[in-house]
């Protein structure tokens, strides 16, 4: 199995290092990740400037762009053969519920959706500070234990798996749950402050707490000590709304448009 690893915390992030180390015995790896933290950039592409690439070792490449940029380069054949799968992580902190809309970790996996094997985003649901002793190595070993089973799952085309691992010792994790995405409350308001030169600046407010924390959601199952696995895909079509709207009569609108054309 050939795997392209990436993340949004940066190419030197401990979660990425731990995951690469744990997977090294099981797959042929190439690591292409942002040179610095790009958390929260979602599916952004860098289109207003060229990308600079830094080869850190035979296995690690840093890109001064977004996670999506990294996967574009990594699946183009420029720096390595086209991989069979993208794995993104291990992210510092959970990516659950509405987080997936903003997450660069999930975006990197999403960009690998056209490859031979389903992409995987993996996050450690920790609330510890970045300076704390976060056990990414333990989370990586848990993921590697799961990996053959994840690889055996049959999924629809262009589906990726969003995996969130509780920040617990392995013997305290209760098991695995397939989940839906929960929903968060509205985020806190931006925080207004001034920089040292007196200019008004704003910090984006913290994410809201979970509003949908019922059994079966990722928020609930992780909080209850289970690993959450949510299948997601890029098709954002609201199928129920489409089914309802498809029965609507659009003839009046079409006639109005036709009259506009006649008036020209």
Short mmCIF file of the C-alpha atoms (twelve columns), coordinates in Angstrom:
data_MODEL
# 
_entry.id   MODEL 
# 
loop_
_atom_site.group_PDB 
_atom_site.id 
_atom_site.type_symbol 
_atom_site.label_atom_id 
_atom_site.label_alt_id 
_atom_site.label_comp_id 
_atom_site.label_asym_id 
_atom_site.label_seq_id 
_atom_site.Cartn_x 
_atom_site.Cartn_y 
_atom_site.Cartn_z 
_atom_site.pdbx_PDB_model_num 
ATOM 1   C CA . UNK A 1   0.000   0.000  0.000   1 
ATOM 2   C CA . UNK A 2   1.357   3.443  -0.919  1 
ATOM 3   C CA . UNK A 3   0.099   6.244  1.312   1 
ATOM 4   C CA . UNK A 4   0.420   10.022 1.102   1 
ATOM 5   C CA . UNK A 5   0.399   11.579 4.572   1 
ATOM 6   C CA . UNK A 6   -0.527  15.177 5.250   1 
ATOM 7   C CA . UNK A 7   -2.132  17.392 7.903   1 
ATOM 8   C CA . UNK A 8   -2.960  21.005 8.698   1 
ATOM 9   C CA . UNK A 9   -0.824  21.393 11.845  1 
ATOM 10  C CA . UNK A 10  2.409   21.541 9.834   1 
ATOM 11  C CA . UNK A 11  5.016   19.146 8.527   1 
ATOM 12  C CA . UNK A 12  6.891   19.099 11.856  1 
ATOM 13  C CA . UNK A 13  3.790   18.540 14.011  1 
ATOM 14  C CA . UNK A 14  4.110   15.701 16.545  1 
ATOM 15  C CA . UNK A 15  0.848   14.080 15.458  1 
ATOM 16  C CA . UNK A 16  2.077   13.706 11.892  1 
ATOM 17  C CA . UNK A 17  5.460   12.415 13.051  1 
ATOM 18  C CA . UNK A 18  3.821   9.830  15.315  1 
ATOM 19  C CA . UNK A 19  1.494   8.630  12.562  1 
ATOM 20  C CA . UNK A 20  4.316   8.335  10.029  1 
ATOM 21  C CA . UNK A 21  6.425   6.367  12.489  1 
ATOM 22  C CA . UNK A 22  3.577   3.975  13.311  1 
ATOM 23  C CA . UNK A 23  2.640   3.374  9.661   1 
ATOM 24  C CA . UNK A 24  6.199   3.021  8.360   1 
ATOM 25  C CA . UNK A 25  6.234   -0.762 8.855   1 
ATOM 26  C CA . UNK A 26  2.892   -1.238 7.117   1 
ATOM 27  C CA . UNK A 27  3.015   0.946  4.013   1 
ATOM 28  C CA . UNK A 28  5.165   2.863  1.575   1 
ATOM 29  C CA . UNK A 29  4.943   6.456  2.805   1 
ATOM 30  C CA . UNK A 30  5.428   9.939  1.445   1 
ATOM 31  C CA . UNK A 31  4.777   12.935 3.692   1 
ATOM 32  C CA . UNK A 32  3.793   16.233 2.065   1 
ATOM 33  C CA . UNK A 33  2.419   18.810 4.485   1 
ATOM 34  C CA . UNK A 34  2.317   22.581 5.055   1 
ATOM 35  C CA . UNK A 35  5.536   24.122 6.339   1 
ATOM 36  C CA . UNK A 36  3.587   25.852 9.113   1 
ATOM 37  C CA . UNK A 37  0.251   25.530 10.919  1 
ATOM 38  C CA . UNK A 38  -2.668  25.998 8.509   1 
ATOM 39  C CA . UNK A 39  -5.502  24.926 10.811  1 
ATOM 40  C CA . UNK A 40  -8.939  26.126 9.759   1 
ATOM 41  C CA . UNK A 41  -8.146  26.819 6.094   1 
ATOM 42  C CA . UNK A 42  -10.670 24.247 4.861   1 
ATOM 43  C CA . UNK A 43  -10.361 23.377 1.152   1 
ATOM 44  C CA . UNK A 44  -8.457  26.528 0.153   1 
ATOM 45  C CA . UNK A 45  -6.164  26.435 -2.871  1 
ATOM 46  C CA . UNK A 46  -3.311  28.920 -3.290  1 
ATOM 47  C CA . UNK A 47  -3.969  30.611 -6.637  1 
ATOM 48  C CA . UNK A 48  -2.394  34.062 -6.229  1 
ATOM 49  C CA . UNK A 49  1.262   32.988 -6.048  1 
ATOM 50  C CA . UNK A 50  3.493   30.007 -6.828  1 
ATOM 51  C CA . UNK A 51  4.148   27.423 -4.132  1 
ATOM 52  C CA . UNK A 52  7.598   26.912 -2.633  1 
ATOM 53  C CA . UNK A 53  8.573   23.343 -1.829  1 
ATOM 54  C CA . UNK A 54  11.196  22.323 0.730   1 
ATOM 55  C CA . UNK A 55  12.541  18.768 0.721   1 
ATOM 56  C CA . UNK A 56  13.297  18.038 4.354   1 
ATOM 57  C CA . UNK A 57  14.300  14.389 3.829   1 
ATOM 58  C CA . UNK A 58  13.616  11.551 1.415   1 
ATOM 59  C CA . UNK A 59  10.271  11.049 3.110   1 
ATOM 60  C CA . UNK A 60  9.219   14.561 4.196   1 
ATOM 61  C CA . UNK A 61  8.352   17.518 1.969   1 
ATOM 62  C CA . UNK A 62  7.115   20.897 3.221   1 
ATOM 63  C CA . UNK A 63  4.948   23.200 1.115   1 
ATOM 64  C CA . UNK A 64  4.288   26.862 1.928   1 
ATOM 65  C CA . UNK A 65  0.613   26.419 1.117   1 
ATOM 66  C CA . UNK A 66  -2.544  24.747 2.311   1 
ATOM 67  C CA . UNK A 67  -3.261  21.066 2.983   1 
ATOM 68  C CA . UNK A 68  -5.218  20.944 -0.283  1 
ATOM 69  C CA . UNK A 69  -2.183  22.346 -2.136  1 
ATOM 70  C CA . UNK A 70  -0.088  19.566 -0.616  1 
ATOM 71  C CA . UNK A 71  -2.403  16.834 -1.868  1 
ATOM 72  C CA . UNK A 72  -2.515  18.412 -5.327  1 
ATOM 73  C CA . UNK A 73  1.263   18.181 -5.497  1 
ATOM 74  C CA . UNK A 74  1.398   14.749 -3.889  1 
ATOM 75  C CA . UNK A 75  -1.076  13.160 -6.294  1 
ATOM 76  C CA . UNK A 76  0.360   14.761 -9.436  1 
ATOM 77  C CA . UNK A 77  3.347   12.443 -9.771  1 
ATOM 78  C CA . UNK A 78  5.832   15.324 -9.421  1 
ATOM 79  C CA . UNK A 79  7.444   14.199 -6.166  1 
ATOM 80  C CA . UNK A 80  6.336   10.599 -5.774  1 
ATOM 81  C CA . UNK A 81  4.333   7.978  -7.656  1 
ATOM 82  C CA . UNK A 82  0.584   8.534  -7.410  1 
ATOM 83  C CA . UNK A 83  -0.411  7.014  -4.036  1 
ATOM 84  C CA . UNK A 84  -3.246  4.611  -3.427  1 
ATOM 85  C CA . UNK A 85  -4.586  6.519  -0.438  1 
ATOM 86  C CA . UNK A 86  -4.368  9.803  1.476   1 
ATOM 87  C CA . UNK A 87  -4.308  9.784  5.271   1 
ATOM 88  C CA . UNK A 88  -4.426  13.135 7.051   1 
ATOM 89  C CA . UNK A 89  -3.457  13.633 10.693  1 
ATOM 90  C CA . UNK A 90  -3.069  12.964 13.480  1 
ATOM 91  C CA . UNK A 91  -4.719  16.306 14.096  1 
ATOM 92  C CA . UNK A 92  -4.239  18.124 17.388  1 
ATOM 93  C CA . UNK A 93  -7.816  18.330 18.679  1 
ATOM 94  C CA . UNK A 94  -11.104 16.881 17.486  1 
ATOM 95  C CA . UNK A 95  -12.679 17.385 14.065  1 
ATOM 96  C CA . UNK A 96  -16.328 16.662 14.787  1 
ATOM 97  C CA . UNK A 97  -19.660 18.088 13.717  1 
ATOM 98  C CA . UNK A 98  -19.432 21.428 11.933  1 
ATOM 99  C CA . UNK A 99  -15.639 21.369 12.373  1 
ATOM 100 C CA . UNK A 100 -15.358 19.432 9.110   1 
ATOM 101 C CA . UNK A 101 -16.436 22.570 7.208   1 
ATOM 102 C CA . UNK A 102 -13.322 24.418 8.366   1 
ATOM 103 C CA . UNK A 103 -10.800 21.662 8.992   1 
ATOM 104 C CA . UNK A 104 -7.669  21.551 6.862   1 
ATOM 105 C CA . UNK A 105 -7.134  17.997 8.102   1 
ATOM 106 C CA . UNK A 106 -10.449 16.864 6.642   1 
ATOM 107 C CA . UNK A 107 -9.836  18.964 3.514   1 
ATOM 108 C CA . UNK A 108 -6.571  17.135 2.812   1 
ATOM 109 C CA . UNK A 109 -8.397  13.824 3.014   1 
ATOM 110 C CA . UNK A 110 -11.217 15.177 0.854   1 
ATOM 111 C CA . UNK A 111 -8.711  16.074 -1.857  1 
ATOM 112 C CA . UNK A 112 -7.674  12.409 -1.959  1 
ATOM 113 C CA . UNK A 113 -11.201 11.202 -2.659  1 
ATOM 114 C CA . UNK A 114 -10.424 10.207 -6.279  1 
ATOM 115 C CA . UNK A 115 -7.651  7.765  -5.436  1 
ATOM 116 C CA . UNK A 116 -7.894  3.982  -5.467  1 
ATOM 117 C CA . UNK A 117 -8.535  3.664  -1.709  1 
ATOM 118 C CA . UNK A 118 -10.844 5.802  0.456   1 
ATOM 119 C CA . UNK A 119 -9.055  8.657  2.205   1 
ATOM 120 C CA . UNK A 120 -8.958  8.890  5.994   1 
ATOM 121 C CA . UNK A 121 -8.789  11.909 8.319   1 
ATOM 122 C CA . UNK A 122 -7.743  11.100 11.870  1 
ATOM 123 C CA . UNK A 123 -7.827  13.399 14.900  1 
ATOM 124 C CA . UNK A 124 -7.040  13.095 18.601  1 
ATOM 125 C CA . UNK A 125 -9.936  14.583 20.576  1 
ATOM 126 C CA . UNK A 126 -7.787  16.227 23.219  1 
ATOM 127 C CA . UNK A 127 -8.464  19.427 25.120  1 
ATOM 128 C CA . UNK A 128 -4.948  19.643 26.535  1 
ATOM 129 C CA . UNK A 129 -2.815  22.645 25.674  1 
ATOM 130 C CA . UNK A 130 -0.256  22.304 22.892  1 
ATOM 131 C CA . UNK A 131 2.536   22.479 25.441  1 
ATOM 132 C CA . UNK A 132 1.085   19.508 27.348  1 
ATOM 133 C CA . UNK A 133 2.304   15.939 26.964  1 
ATOM 134 C CA . UNK A 134 -0.268  14.808 24.405  1 
ATOM 135 C CA . UNK A 135 0.022   11.090 23.645  1 
ATOM 136 C CA . UNK A 136 0.100   11.125 19.849  1 
ATOM 137 C CA . UNK A 137 2.211   7.952  19.824  1 
ATOM 138 C CA . UNK A 138 -0.518  6.084  21.684  1 
ATOM 139 C CA . UNK A 139 -3.189  7.414  19.325  1 
ATOM 140 C CA . UNK A 140 -1.042  6.387  16.342  1 
ATOM 141 C CA . UNK A 141 -0.768  2.833  17.648  1 
ATOM 142 C CA . UNK A 142 -4.531  2.693  18.131  1 
ATOM 143 C CA . UNK A 143 -5.022  3.874  14.549  1 
ATOM 144 C CA . UNK A 144 -2.548  1.333  13.164  1 
ATOM 145 C CA . UNK A 145 -4.419  -1.402 15.033  1 
ATOM 146 C CA . UNK A 146 -7.653  -0.228 13.376  1 
ATOM 147 C CA . UNK A 147 -6.112  0.279  9.962   1 
ATOM 148 C CA . UNK A 148 -6.437  -3.257 8.456   1 
ATOM 149 C CA . UNK A 149 -10.094 -3.290 9.491   1 
ATOM 150 C CA . UNK A 150 -10.675 0.194  8.042   1 
ATOM 151 C CA . UNK A 151 -8.990  -0.935 4.832   1 
ATOM 152 C CA . UNK A 152 -11.452 -3.819 4.520   1 
ATOM 153 C CA . UNK A 153 -14.571 -1.626 4.659   1 
ATOM 154 C CA . UNK A 154 -16.531 -1.310 1.431   1 
ATOM 155 C CA . UNK A 155 -17.572 2.292  0.816   1 
ATOM 156 C CA . UNK A 156 -19.336 4.209  -1.953  1 
ATOM 157 C CA . UNK A 157 -17.133 6.044  -4.425  1 
ATOM 158 C CA . UNK A 158 -15.542 9.313  -3.244  1 
ATOM 159 C CA . UNK A 159 -16.320 8.606  0.434   1 
ATOM 160 C CA . UNK A 160 -13.771 9.383  3.128   1 
ATOM 161 C CA . UNK A 161 -13.653 8.328  6.762   1 
ATOM 162 C CA . UNK A 162 -13.412 10.936 9.503   1 
ATOM 163 C CA . UNK A 163 -11.916 9.246  12.575  1 
ATOM 164 C CA . UNK A 164 -11.817 10.863 16.031  1 
ATOM 165 C CA . UNK A 165 -9.943  9.073  18.813  1 
ATOM 166 C CA . UNK A 166 -10.676 9.943  22.465  1 
ATOM 167 C CA . UNK A 167 -7.688  11.194 24.426  1 
ATOM 168 C CA . UNK A 168 -7.653  8.114  26.663  1 
ATOM 169 C CA . UNK A 169 -5.303  5.204  27.312  1 
ATOM 170 C CA . UNK A 170 -6.020  2.317  24.956  1 
ATOM 171 C CA . UNK A 171 -7.406  0.144  27.763  1 
ATOM 172 C CA . UNK A 172 -10.008 2.813  28.588  1 
ATOM 173 C CA . UNK A 173 -11.388 3.126  25.056  1 
ATOM 174 C CA . UNK A 174 -14.688 1.239  24.928  1 
ATOM 175 C CA . UNK A 175 -14.684 0.429  21.219  1 
ATOM 176 C CA . UNK A 176 -15.686 1.887  17.864  1 
ATOM 177 C CA . UNK A 177 -18.907 3.569  16.756  1 
ATOM 178 C CA . UNK A 178 -20.044 4.581  13.277  1 
ATOM 179 C CA . UNK A 179 -21.534 8.041  13.732  1 
ATOM 180 C CA . UNK A 180 -23.228 11.016 12.166  1 
ATOM 181 C CA . UNK A 181 -21.816 14.523 12.374  1 
ATOM 182 C CA . UNK A 182 -23.228 16.420 15.327  1 
ATOM 183 C CA . UNK A 183 -23.957 20.144 15.180  1 
ATOM 184 C CA . UNK A 184 -22.381 23.018 17.059  1 
ATOM 185 C CA . UNK A 185 -23.907 26.157 18.477  1 
ATOM 186 C CA . UNK A 186 -23.037 29.459 16.805  1 
ATOM 187 C CA . UNK A 187 -19.426 30.375 17.472  1 
ATOM 188 C CA . UNK A 188 -18.549 33.082 19.978  1 
ATOM 189 C CA . UNK A 189 -18.319 36.646 18.713  1 
ATOM 190 C CA . UNK A 190 -14.998 37.985 17.426  1 
ATOM 191 C CA . UNK A 191 -12.816 39.573 20.109  1 
ATOM 192 C CA . UNK A 192 -11.856 43.176 19.427  1 
ATOM 193 C CA . UNK A 193 -8.451  44.392 20.566  1 
ATOM 194 C CA . UNK A 194 -5.641  46.717 19.491  1 
ATOM 195 C CA . UNK A 195 -2.178  45.899 18.241  1 
ATOM 196 C CA . UNK A 196 0.899   47.721 19.681  1 
ATOM 197 C CA . UNK A 197 0.472   50.489 17.072  1 
ATOM 198 C CA . UNK A 198 -3.085  51.219 18.121  1 
ATOM 199 C CA . UNK A 199 -4.787  49.599 15.133  1 
ATOM 200 C CA . UNK A 200 -8.045  47.754 15.820  1 
ATOM 201 C CA . UNK A 201 -7.769  44.015 15.144  1 
ATOM 202 C CA . UNK A 202 -10.025 41.045 15.768  1 
ATOM 203 C CA . UNK A 203 -9.524  37.482 16.955  1 
ATOM 204 C CA . UNK A 204 -12.057 34.980 15.577  1 
ATOM 205 C CA . UNK A 205 -14.174 33.681 18.462  1 
ATOM 206 C CA . UNK A 206 -14.077 30.134 19.777  1 
ATOM 207 C CA . UNK A 207 -16.246 27.435 18.252  1 
ATOM 208 C CA . UNK A 208 -19.629 26.914 19.866  1 
ATOM 209 C CA . UNK A 209 -20.334 23.890 22.008  1 
ATOM 210 C CA . UNK A 210 -22.259 20.913 20.627  1 
ATOM 211 C CA . UNK A 211 -25.982 21.452 20.198  1 
ATOM 212 C CA . UNK A 212 -26.611 17.958 18.830  1 
ATOM 213 C CA . UNK A 213 -25.022 15.638 21.335  1 
ATOM 214 C CA . UNK A 214 -27.468 12.743 21.106  1 
ATOM 215 C CA . UNK A 215 -26.388 9.074  20.893  1 
ATOM 216 C CA . UNK A 216 -25.069 8.257  17.449  1 
ATOM 217 C CA . UNK A 217 -23.373 11.607 16.905  1 
ATOM 218 C CA . UNK A 218 -19.602 11.948 16.925  1 
ATOM 219 C CA . UNK A 219 -19.729 14.358 19.892  1 
ATOM 220 C CA . UNK A 220 -21.655 11.911 22.050  1 
ATOM 221 C CA . UNK A 221 -19.715 8.763  21.235  1 
ATOM 222 C CA . UNK A 222 -16.267 10.315 21.708  1 
ATOM 223 C CA . UNK A 223 -17.362 11.840 25.013  1 
ATOM 224 C CA . UNK A 224 -18.582 8.363  26.029  1 
ATOM 225 C CA . UNK A 225 -15.147 6.843  25.334  1 
ATOM 226 C CA . UNK A 226 -15.656 5.429  21.840  1 
ATOM 227 C CA . UNK A 227 -13.683 6.014  18.664  1 
ATOM 228 C CA . UNK A 228 -15.976 7.824  16.231  1 
ATOM 229 C CA . UNK A 229 -15.889 6.962  12.518  1 
ATOM 230 C CA . UNK A 230 -18.053 9.114  10.264  1 
ATOM 231 C CA . UNK A 231 -18.291 8.485  6.506   1 
ATOM 232 C CA . UNK A 232 -18.504 11.819 4.668   1 
ATOM 233 C CA . UNK A 233 -18.327 12.993 1.078   1 
ATOM 234 C CA . UNK A 234 -18.061 16.176 -0.965  1 
ATOM 235 C CA . UNK A 235 -21.569 16.139 -2.452  1 
ATOM 236 C CA . UNK A 236 -23.361 18.825 -0.438  1 
ATOM 237 C CA . UNK A 237 -26.707 18.382 -2.191  1 
ATOM 238 C CA . UNK A 238 -29.621 18.465 0.269   1 
ATOM 239 C CA . UNK A 239 -31.470 15.441 -1.091  1 
ATOM 240 C CA . UNK A 240 -34.683 15.955 0.909   1 
ATOM 241 C CA . UNK A 241 -34.941 19.571 -0.215  1 
ATOM 242 C CA . UNK A 242 -34.236 18.563 -3.808  1 
ATOM 243 C CA . UNK A 243 -36.981 15.941 -3.712  1 
ATOM 244 C CA . UNK A 244 -39.440 18.523 -2.392  1 
ATOM 245 C CA . UNK A 245 -38.402 21.257 -4.808  1 
ATOM 246 C CA . UNK A 246 -38.475 18.958 -7.836  1 
ATOM 247 C CA . UNK A 247 -42.279 18.855 -7.641  1 
ATOM 248 C CA . UNK A 248 -42.586 22.651 -7.856  1 
ATOM 249 C CA . UNK A 249 -44.095 24.161 -11.006 1 
ATOM 250 C CA . UNK A 250 -41.473 26.369 -12.657 1 
ATOM 251 C CA . UNK A 251 -43.466 27.314 -15.752 1 
ATOM 252 C CA . UNK A 252 -44.309 30.849 -14.522 1 
ATOM 253 C CA . UNK A 253 -40.642 31.582 -13.862 1 
ATOM 254 C CA . UNK A 254 -39.661 30.244 -17.285 1 
ATOM 255 C CA . UNK A 255 -42.329 32.420 -18.917 1 
ATOM 256 C CA . UNK A 256 -41.050 35.513 -17.095 1 
ATOM 257 C CA . UNK A 257 -37.504 34.814 -18.293 1 
ATOM 258 C CA . UNK A 258 -38.779 34.359 -21.846 1 
ATOM 259 C CA . UNK A 259 -40.475 37.776 -21.696 1 
ATOM 260 C CA . UNK A 260 -37.190 39.361 -20.648 1 
ATOM 261 C CA . UNK A 261 -35.512 37.878 -23.706 1 
ATOM 262 C CA . UNK A 262 -38.302 39.219 -25.978 1 
ATOM 263 C CA . UNK A 263 -37.772 42.732 -24.646 1 
ATOM 264 C CA . UNK A 264 -34.140 42.908 -25.749 1 
# 
